[in-house]
Amino acid sequence: MKMLIGGKHVDAKGGTTFENRNPFDGTLICTVPNGTGEDFEAAAVIAKEAQKEWAKTPIYIRARILMNFVGLVRRDFDKIVDVVVAEGGKAITEARAELDTLCVVFESFVQAASQMLGNSVPVDSEARTVGDMIFTIREPIGTFVTITPFNFPVELYAHKVAPALVTGNAVIIKPASDTPLSAYMLTELLWEAGVPGGVAQLVTGSGSAIGKWLGETSLVDGVTFTGSTEVGKKLMLGGAAHLQHVFLELGGNDPYVVFDSADMDVAVSQAIGGRTWNAGQTCCANKRFIIQNTIKEEFTARLVEGLKACKVGNPAEDDTVVGPLVSEKNAQRVIDQINATVAEGAKVLLGGKRCGTVVEPTVLADVTPDMAVAKDMEIFGPVFPIIGFDTFDEAVAIANQTSYGLASGVITNDINTAMKFAKAVEAGTCVVNSSGNYRSVHQPFGGIKATGIGREGTSQTLYEMTQEKSIVLKNVLA
């Protein structure tokens, strides 16, 4: 694998590489250039010039090029899916769904961009503007760095790259070091579709290298990042030096609240589906299961039985539900978090072990609201901590006792209870009668508190990646 800079396939200037390995069986997939600030700066110099011409390209032509890209993705669909499974350990059915989503996201942003309208200011609204006409247009911001995570390397590539390109920005794509090859393949297809080589570039390297560089360079106008809150805070500090536009989607410890008015079949199936997706490595997955005490025993028993039926193992097999975590380091971290919760008094009813990178679906009972997992310990794996409550107010208090606020789910057949909870929960999204593990390309997706700044989706991102310019026609109506 090479870096993609200025239309060329290049190695890192320092000549060093790192390995990309299959997390399930450890086989070597490829070696990856280990870029530094020097490589990122070289790409930024090229992007700065290339973006000027791309911004002048009529939007209908940019749209046509991106639709050509979608066609090429469809052509190479199976090859890309195989890479997503191999390098990230994602179950193959989920990898197919994710690549389908990429196509939908690109198509949706292309369609939405054609509907971006300016504004006109009321005529003669004040004495000093009588006879003047004031209206606005939207223009690209410039060069964006898009930093994508390992858990959804394809879908989040789309959510960041599509709106940036269709609005006339240049992008420097920095994929997660655990899953760079799928982003490489997609960027090559952007070039093949007609995106200039200086407008879409891919540079690989460590997060610390790009973080340091972003705090020093004057060539980047915006940064969009999905990842940890710790790294997001550092990017905000770095962005302050040159007033970069910084958009962050960070950590979460999302509540899943089940009231005793719930349909138990729905409650259990949505809990399993939301938490086992991508082996629990999903930012908006339900991570704290807050269950009314009158039904907690039944819910827990049925949850355990449902999880026992889930096939765990090889992600390349169609019937696998839970595949490996992205690395052995991540798998061990999940086991350490399980053990820490048990040390606080929780009880393991199912799972609690790992085999290499595969963590068994794990149910933890006797979890109390004062435990770390009930607050800010975000477990990125298939773990189900069960927390009981008695009253509505108690459920809301437990749900909100975290510094995060990405997504949430509430299960109840009482619409009044559902709406009261949706209004009271401190989260960017609340899904009624389903897991919070839900995302439409059109919804404003993002969180509050330590979960980040900004929103992604066709209703938001096109405006966040453009800026409004006022044009005044003086005395034109006088």
BELJO-V986915 format. One record per residue. N is the residue number from 1. SS is DSSP state (H for helix, E for strand, L for the rest). PSI is psi in whole degrees, -180 to 180 (none if undefined). OMEGA is omega in whole degrees, -180 to 180 (NA if undefined). Layout:
# BELJO-V986915
N&SS&PSI&OMEGA, N&SS&PSI&OMEGA
This chain:
# BELJO-V986915
1&L&144&178, 2&L&170&167, 3&E&155&-178, 4&E&99&-174, 5&E&124&175, 6&L&32&-180, 7&L&5&-178, 8&E&154&175, 9&E&115&-172, 10&E&157&172, 11&L&168&173, 12&L&144&-179, 13&L&-31&179, 14&L&-11&177, 15&L&1&-178, 16&L&159&-180, 17&E&169&169, 18&E&166&-174, 19&E&144&172, 20&E&112&-175, 21&E&150&175, 22&L&121&-177, 23&L&-19&-178, 24&L&-46&-176, 25&L&0&175, 26&L&3&-178, 27&L&148&179, 28&E&126&177, 29&E&-50&178, 30&E&168&169, 31&E&150&-171, 32&E&135&178, 33&E&136&-179, 34&L&84&-175, 35&E&157&177, 36&L&-175&178, 37&H&-31&179, 38&H&-39&179, 39&H&-43&179, 40&H&-40&180, 41&H&-39&178, 42&H&-42&178, 43&H&-38&-178, 44&H&-37&177, 45&H&-45&179, 46&H&-43&-178, 47&H&-38&-177, 48&H&-41&180, 49&H&-43&-177, 50&H&-33&-177, 51&H&-32&-178, 52&H&-44&179, 53&H&-38&179, 54&H&-39&179, 55&H&-30&179, 56&H&-16&180, 57&L&126&-180, 58&L&144&-174, 59&H&-31&-180, 60&H&-29&177, 61&H&-43&175, 62&H&-42&180, 63&H&-42&-180, 64&H&-41&179, 65&H&-43&-179, 66&H&-31&175, 67&H&-34&172, 68&H&-40&178, 69&H&-45&179, 70&H&-40&178, 71&H&-38&178, 72&H&-36&176, 73&H&-44&178, 74&H&-38&179, 75&H&-43&-176, 76&L&20&-171, 77&H&-53&-174, 78&H&-38&179, 79&H&-42&180, 80&H&-42&178, 81&H&-45&-179, 82&H&-36&179, 83&H&-42&179, 84&H&-42&178, 85&H&-45&-174, 86&H&-45&-173, 87&H&-25&-178, 88&H&-13&-178, 89&L&13&-179, 90&L&138&177, 91&L&139&-170, 92&H&-34&177, 93&H&-37&178, 94&H&-35&178, 95&H&-41&178, 96&H&-43&180, 97&H&-38&-179, 98&H&-40&180, 99&H&-36&172, 100&H&-42&-180, 101&H&-39&177, 102&H&-44&-179, 103&H&-43&179, 104&H&-41&-179, 105&H&-47&179, 106&H&-46&179, 107&H&-41&-177, 108&H&-41&179, 109&H&-35&176, 110&H&-46&180, 111&H&-43&-177, 112&H&-34&-178, 113&H&-31&180, 114&L&-11&180, 115&L&6&-180, 116&L&117&-175, 117&L&149&171, 118&L&-171&180, 119&L&154&171, 120&E&141&-180, 121&L&141&179, 122&L&132&-179, 123&L&141&177, 124&L&37&-177, 125&L&-15&176, 126&L&159&-172, 127&H&-39&-175, 128&H&-7&179, 129&H&13&180, 130&L&130&-179, 131&L&-6&-178, 132&L&151&172, 133&E&128&-177, 134&E&124&176, 135&E&169&-176, 136&E&153&171, 137&E&163&179, 138&E&138&-177, 139&E&153&178, 140&E&154&-180, 141&L&-38&179, 142&L&-115&-179, 143&E&125&178, 144&E&141&166, 145&E&124&179, 146&E&121&-177, 147&E&114&-174, 148&L&152&-178, 149&L&171&-178, 150&L&-25&-167, 151&L&-30&175, 152&L&70&-173, 153&L&-21&-179, 154&L&-52&-178, 155&H&-44&-178, 156&H&-24&167, 157&H&-46&-178, 158&H&-45&-176, 159&H&-23&-179, 160&H&-44&-174, 161&H&-42&-177, 162&H&-53&-179, 163&H&-32&179, 164&H&-47&-176, 165&H&-43&-175, 166&H&-25&179, 167&L&2&173, 168&L&11&175, 169&L&159&167, 170&E&153&180, 171&E&138&168, 172&E&114&-173, 173&E&124&177, 174&E&100&180, 175&L&162&174, 176&L&143&-178, 177&L&-24&179, 178&L&-22&-175, 179&L&61&-176, 180&L&-22&-168, 181&H&-37&179, 182&H&-40&178, 183&H&-36&177, 184&H&-47&-179, 185&H&-41&-179, 186&H&-39&-179, 187&H&-37&174, 188&H&-38&179, 189&H&-33&174, 190&H&-44&177, 191&H&-46&-179, 192&H&-34&-179, 193&H&-20&179, 194&L&0&174, 195&L&127&-179, 196&L&147&-176, 197&L&-20&177, 198&L&-10&-178, 199&L&-37&175, 200&E&113&-180, 201&E&154&180, 202&E&124&179, 203&L&128&-179, 204&L&151&180, 205&E&-177&-176, 206&L&157&176, 207&H&-35&180, 208&H&-35&180, 209&H&-45&-179, 210&H&-33&178, 211&H&-44&179, 212&H&-44&-179, 213&H&-41&-179, 214&H&-29&177, 215&L&-10&-176, 216&L&-33&-172, 217&L&149&174, 218&L&8&-173, 219&L&-3&-178, 220&L&131&-178, 221&L&-24&-178, 222&E&152&179, 223&E&130&173, 224&E&127&-168, 225&E&135&168, 226&E&125&-177, 227&L&-150&-174, 228&L&154&178, 229&H&-38&180, 230&H&-48&180, 231&H&-39&180, 232&H&-40&178, 233&H&-38&179, 234&H&-38&178, 235&H&-35&177, 236&H&-43&179, 237&H&-44&179, 238&H&-38&-179, 239&H&-23&-179, 240&H&-29&-176, 241&L&-36&-178, 242&L&20&177, 243&L&47&175, 244&L&148&171, 245&E&116&-175, 246&E&122&178, 247&E&130&-171, 248&E&130&169, 249&E&111&-165, 250&L&-144&-172, 251&L&173&178, 252&L&150&173, 253&L&72&-161, 254&E&135&-180, 255&E&146&175, 256&E&106&-171, 257&E&128&-180, 258&E&118&176, 259&L&161&-175, 260&L&-4&173, 261&L&5&-175, 262&L&155&166, 263&L&116&-172, 264&H&-35&177, 265&H&-44&178, 266&H&-45&-177, 267&H&-45&-177, 268&H&-46&-177, 269&H&-40&180, 270&H&-33&176, 271&H&-47&-179, 272&H&-49&-178, 273&H&-41&-178, 274&H&-32&-175, 275&H&-26&-180, 276&H&-15&180, 277&H&129&-178, 278&H&35&179, 279&H&32&178, 280&H&4&-178, 281&L&64&-177, 282&L&130&-176, 283&L&-43&-175, 284&L&14&178, 285&L&149&173, 286&E&125&-175, 287&E&-19&176, 288&E&122&-174, 289&E&102&-173, 290&E&105&-167, 291&E&132&179, 292&E&135&-171, 293&H&-28&-179, 294&H&-20&-180, 295&H&4&-174, 296&H&-42&-178, 297&H&-45&180, 298&H&-45&179, 299&H&-47&-177, 300&H&-44&-180, 301&H&-43&-179, 302&H&-32&176, 303&H&-47&-180, 304&H&-46&-180, 305&H&-39&179, 306&H&-40&-180, 307&H&-31&177, 308&H&-26&-179, 309&L&-6&-178, 310&L&126&178, 311&L&132&-178, 312&E&135&175, 313&L&-126&-170, 314&L&117&-177, 315&L&-16&-178, 316&L&-7&180, 317&L&135&-171, 318&L&-30&-176, 319&L&5&177, 320&L&132&178, 321&L&-44&-178, 322&E&112&177, 323&L&-162&-178, 324&L&163&166, 325&L&169&-170, 326&L&-21&180, 327&L&161&177, 328&H&-34&177, 329&H&-45&179, 330&H&-39&179, 331&H&-43&179, 332&H&-34&177, 333&H&-41&179, 334&H&-44&178, 335&H&-41&178, 336&H&-38&179, 337&H&-38&175, 338&H&-48&-178, 339&H&-37&179, 340&H&-36&179, 341&H&-38&175, 342&H&-40&178, 343&H&-26&177, 344&L&-9&177, 345&L&-1&179, 346&L&162&-179, 347&E&133&178, 348&E&118&177, 349&E&-23&-179, 350&E&140&174, 351&L&-137&-180, 352&L&4&-178, 353&L&169&175, 354&E&155&171, 355&E&101&-173, 356&L&-120&-180, 357&L&-3&-179, 358&E&118&177, 359&E&128&179, 360&L&143&170, 361&L&129&-169, 362&E&128&176, 363&E&126&-180, 364&E&120&177, 365&E&172&178, 366&E&30&176, 367&E&132&-178, 368&L&158&-175, 369&L&-18&-179, 370&L&-5&-180, 371&L&155&-178, 372&H&-39&-177, 373&H&-22&179, 374&H&-4&-179, 375&L&-91&-171, 376&L&5&177, 377&L&102&180, 378&L&114&179, 379&L&117&-178, 380&L&70&-179, 381&L&176&-173, 382&L&68&-175, 383&E&136&-174, 384&E&88&175, 385&E&126&-176, 386&E&123&-178, 387&E&127&-179, 388&E&155&173, 389&E&163&180, 390&L&-48&-173, 391&L&164&177, 392&H&-47&-178, 393&H&-36&178, 394&H&-40&178, 395&H&-44&180, 396&H&-42&-179, 397&H&-44&179, 398&H&-43&-180, 399&H&-37&-174, 400&H&2&-175, 401&L&36&179, 402&L&156&178, 403&L&-7&-179, 404&L&169&178, 405&L&61&-179, 406&L&-71&-176, 407&E&170&179, 408&E&160&176, 409&E&145&177, 410&E&131&-177, 411&E&115&179, 412&L&150&174, 413&L&4&178, 414&L&106&-175, 415&H&-32&178, 416&H&-44&177, 417&H&-43&-180, 418&H&-46&-177, 419&H&-36&176, 420&H&-42&180, 421&H&-44&-180, 422&H&-36&178, 423&H&-34&-173, 424&H&-27&-175, 425&L&141&-180, 426&L&86&-177, 427&L&155&179, 428&L&-23&-180, 429&E&141&168, 430&E&124&180, 431&E&126&-179, 432&E&128&179, 433&L&36&171, 434&L&173&175, 435&L&154&172, 436&L&-7&178, 437&L&77&-170, 438&L&136&178, 439&L&127&171, 440&L&146&179, 441&L&-23&-175, 442&L&-23&-177, 443&L&151&173, 444&L&99&-172, 445&E&128&178, 446&L&-177&-174, 447&L&-175&180, 448&L&179&-179, 449&H&-135&-175, 450&H&5&179, 451&H&-13&172, 452&E&-170&-175, 453&E&130&177, 454&L&172&-180, 455&L&149&174, 456&E&150&-179, 457&L&159&-176, 458&L&-25&180, 459&L&-10&-173, 460&L&-49&-165, 461&H&-36&180, 462&H&-34&180, 463&H&-33&180, 464&H&-23&180, 465&L&10&175, 466&E&167&177, 467&E&152&-174, 468&E&131&177, 469&E&133&176, 470&E&136&175, 471&E&128&-177, 472&E&125&172, 473&E&98&-173, 474&L&128&175, 475&L&18&-177, 476&L&-23&-180, 477&L&6&-176, 478&L&none&NA
